Amino acid sequence: MSNNSDEFHRWILNLPAIRPCESVSFLTLLASLINLGRSICRFKSKTFFTNKPNATNSIRLIEALLIFLEDLQSTAALPRSESSTALCLSELHFIFQKLRFLLEDCSRDDARLLMLAKSEEASTHFRVLINAVAVTLDVLPAPESGACEEALEVSELVRKQAAGSSWQVGRDDRRAMRRILRITGRFGRGIAPEPVDLRRALDDLKIGSWGECNDEIKCLESELGRECGTVEKREVPLIGSLIAFLTYCRCTVFLRVERSRKNPVYQEINDRSVRVLRSDDFKCPITLEIMRDPVTLLTGQTYERSSILKWFGSGNCTCPVTGEKLTSVDLVPNLALKSLIMHKFQEDRVKIDESRKQSTIDTCGGAAEQAMALLANFLVGRLVTGTNEDQNKAAFEIRLLTKTSNFNRSCLVEADAIPSLLELICLTSRALQRNAMAALLNLSKYPRGRKIIMENGGLDTIVEVLNNGLTGEARQHAVGALFYLSSAEDNRRKIGRTPGAIQGIMGVLSDGEDRGKKSALAAFLGLLVHPENHWRVLAAGLVPLLVNLLRSSENGDLVADSLTVLAALAVKVEGAVAIVSAGILPIIVQILGSSNSRDASECSVSLLLSLCSNDATDVVPILVKNSSLMVSLYSLISDGSPRSTKKAASLIRILHAFNEKSSSSLAQEQFVRVW
């Protein structure tokens, strides 16, 4: 877990230290060492959640050693063996740095369980560092240092105590860890632990609130998500089971959700959860790699073209995800998802290590899986029989649990969470509707979740929230859910035919916040994959709305996404005609020439190409007359991406061909007149 209190990021029990420069003066080195020692002594006021005896003993020794160092500093004359003494003080400076990092880790209030799990390793660090202090003092030329007799006696006493001290894990730490391991062992056998046992384990860690418990979970998840290879394989099941223990406690023990000082969870959800698209959603279910050429089967599942072709080439005739037998192996290019993948990864530069982290968490062992299954049943029970407050808390926990984990989604879907959530979003509680709708959004990312939502009449309920939701956030979550539901061809048709669906999405696009507008644009891209929805969105007035958005928005993401939707509409003649009739050509040319976004530039060129292909009679002559367009296109060829360069070159060829044809026609006309 990286420590944000430092000027640099560092992981738990990673103790980076820098040896002082050899050219540093003796007095400067001594002053810096004393300052380090004093900072170590200030840890006396801190609470040590693990390795408390080792930490307090270390501080006591450093406190005593400061008497010798401060006396040495007060001596006017330099020591007679300055070089030898300076070498020893340099070594002490190096040790003190590591010891301070170690004390920081043992007193961190968001890494209690992680440090408890690593108590043996921390104890070893204490032993090695204090023994190093003893060795350094043993070779320090104390008589020649210039310190007084009392200070020299203190130095010798510290040396003896440091060499003879016992550095072991405390009995309290061992007992606390055994108690937690007994609970995770029950998880592994599919047995729910007693609430009193959970309370005792939390009391050992001094965790008394939802926020403190959530901070611990974040710390453990960060440790588990470290770069591949930095966490030993044997540690993964243990850390995974500890996350499961704390998650179970967070959901079942604490009745109220408090915002944490370190992790303001409400703010985090408001800022991030409505970003509909995540890296996991762009992965091929077969290769688990980001798709470059996504194609969709009859079942509505999307795969990388090359991977599904290999699947069929091996003699399989079923859908790998659903297991359904296919009556046809036709592959339909998912152009909307392909465009979304391009935008997501070019603009946001999604980190692959984040998806690695989640896949590690999802497969960390039987105890974690059994704990999640038990927890899913507990939360669904609260949704069904709990009070309004219990239901809201359960919906909120489901919202958190399903935010990134596909395994958690599957457990909650199998526990029948969806029917209960659909009932709850119809109630008049603003918080309950918001949390239940967010939970449904996350569950709609799971294929079986989408199927159950549709089977339980969830489409009409979600559309109702979309149009009449009690909060803007609930409406935005409803838009996100429609986007994921639209990943199946049959669902796209049903959504398009559902009264109020398209109008509701347009309402969010018109009046919502930027993140809601982004979700609405993504939903339209999904719906437009079905040809029947083209005329519906045109009839609803989507093109004028997008034109107004392009004119008024300063958000580069929204501009690029709006252009992408227009490009999807322009692939059909009626769409191209509607776009040109809206007077959008000057806006597109302006965006192409002034936008700093590579996505917006490429989308502009794509849209112009589609318009030239489907409405060339009106579009090409207008574009030819715009002298600034050619400058922008040639600039894109020299500085753009390979994809945008290719499109710009294609558009230049079209414009040149029109010019040549016009020149030839004009010359022929003049020849006829002269003749």
C-alpha positions, 0 to 999 in steps of 0.5 A: 500500500502506498503511503501518501504521507510521504513525498513519494509513494512507498509500499508497506514495509518497503523502507527506502533510505539514502546514505548521506553524501560522503562530502557532507560536513560532520556537524551537518550530518550530526544535526540531521541525525539528531533531527531524525532521532527526534522525529522517531521519538515523536512517535511516542504519542502515536497508537501502535496497532501491531508490534507495539512492544517492539515499537516502544522499545525501539523508541526508548533506545533512540531516545536514550541514544539522543542524549549521547548525540546531543552531547556530542553536538554541544561539544565545541571541539571536533572529535579527534577521530572525525572520519571514523566517527562520521562513518558511524554516524552516517550508518546510524543516519541510514538506520534511523531513516528505515526505523522511522518508515517502520514506525510509520507503518506500525502506526498507520490507522488504515493498514492495521490488518495488513500490518497484523498479517505482516507482523512477523516481517515487521518484527524481523525488521525491528530486530535487524535495525536495532541490532545494526544500531548495536553493531554501529555503536560497538565500532564507534570510537566513543572515547575519541568522540569528545562526549562527556563521561555520562553521555558515553555511559548512556551510549554503552548502555544503549549498545548493550540493550540493543544487542540483548533485546528480544524482538518477537511478535507480541502475544496480543498480535498472535491472538488477534491473527488466530481469531481472524484466521478462525473466521476465514476458516469458517468462510472456507467451509461455507459457515457464517461466523457469529456476530460476536466473533466478528466484533471481538476481531474488530475490537482487537484491531480497534476498528469501530466504524464503517469508514475505518473498515472501508479504509482497511479494505482499500489498503488491502486491495491496493496491496493485492493490486500491486504490479504483477510479481511484487506480491508473492503467490502464497500471499494472494489467498491470505490477503484475499481472505482478509479482504473478504473478512473485512468486507463481510464485517463492513456489510453485516456489523456496521449499521451506518455508513460514515464518510471516512476522513481518508476515503470520502466514499460518497464523494468517490461514488458521486465522481466516478460511479456514473462513468459508465464504461470501464476497462473490463467491459472492453475485454474479450471474454475468451482472451481477457484482452482489450478487443480491437475488432469486436463482433457480436453473435446472435446471443448478444455476446461480443468477442474479439473477431480473431478469438471467436473465429478460433473458437469456431475453427476448433469445432465449437458451435456454441456461445462461449459465455452463455453455452447456447447452441448457435443456429448461425455463426454470422458475426456482426461488427460492433461498430459502436463498441469499437468507437467507444474502445478507441475513445476510452483508451486514447483519451483516458489511457486506461491502465491495464494494471487496474484490470489485473488487480481486479482479476487477482481479487476475483480469484484469490481463493475459496474463503473469499468466494464462500464469504461473498456467497454468504454475504450476498444472501445476507444482503438480499435478505435485508433487501426483502425483510429489512427496514427502509434504513436496512434496505438502503444500507444493503443497496449501498453495499451491493452498489460498492461490491458490484462496482468492479468485481464480476464475481461479486455481480455473479454472486448477487445475481444468483442470490436474486438481488435483481427482483428486490432492487427493481421493487426498491427503485419504485419507492419514494426514498431518494437515497434508496432509489439512487443506490438501488439504481446504481446497483442495478447499473452494475449488475447490468454489466453481467450477462446473466444480470441483463437477462434477469432484468429483462425477464423481470420487466426491468426495462419498463421500471428503468425507463420510468426512473429515467423519465421521473427519477427523484434525483439526477444521479438516479436518472444517469444510472438508468441511462447507464443501465440502458447502455449495457442492456443494449449490448444484446440485439433483441434488447436494442429493439425492445428499448427502441420500441419502449415508450419514453426510452429514447425521449428519456435519454434525450432528456438526460443529454439535454439537461443532465450534468456532463457525466450524465450526457456522456452516459446518454451518448454511449446509450445512443451509440449502443441503440444505433447498432440496431438499424430500426432505431435510426429513424426513431432517434431522427424523429425524436430530434436527436440531430438538432440536440447534438448540434446544440451540444457541439455549439455550447459544450467546452468539454472535449469528451462530449464533443468527441462523443457527439461527433461519434454519434453523428457519424453513426447516424451518417452511415444512412442516407436519411441520417446524413441528410438530417445532419447536413440540413441542421447546418452542422458543416461549418461547426465540424470544420471549425472543430477540425481546425481548432480542437486539441483533442485527437479524438475530436479531430478523427471523429470530425474527419470520420463524420465528413467522410460519411457525409460525403459518401451518403450526401455527396451532392450537397456536401462536397461542393460546400467543403471544397469552397472552405480553404481552411479545411485542406490546411486542417487535413494536411496538418492531421496527416503530418501530426495525427494518428495512423487511423486519422491520417488514413481518413484525412487522406481519403477525404483529400482524395475525394475533394481533389477528385471533385475539383478535377471533375469540376475543372474538366467540366468547366473547360469543356463548357468554355470550349463549347461556347468558343466553338 
